[in-house]
Amino acid sequence: MNPGNAQRPSVTNSESNENCSGLLLQEQCYEIRFNGHLDDHWSNWFHGCSLTREEDGTTTMIAAVIDQADLFGLLNKVRDLSLSLISVNKVDPLDDSTDL
């Protein structure tokens, strides 16, 4: 599998609010949750998005996207791995109550 040449800001779990708050005006931050655990090396295939393995057997991905096509590209990758999508939520990077 080839992750392509597109570059996306790297977001770590502890810095996700900070990195998403530095987005360009047209970028939006999304929390994508799916069943199953992925190893950290999959982050590169998802263009550097944060992958957090949850205790309940799910994975939460934090992604900065520039438009709907970019978001659907990430969702297509989730589909290509045959992962069951649980939720897609737009998150406010400036909201301190957001649990990222």
Secondary structure, 3 states (H helix, E strand, C coil): CCCCCCCCCCCCHHHHHHHHHCCCCCCEEEEEEEECCCCCCHHHHCCCCEEEECCCCEEEEEEEECCHHHHHHHHHHHHHCCCCEEEEEEECCCCCCCCC
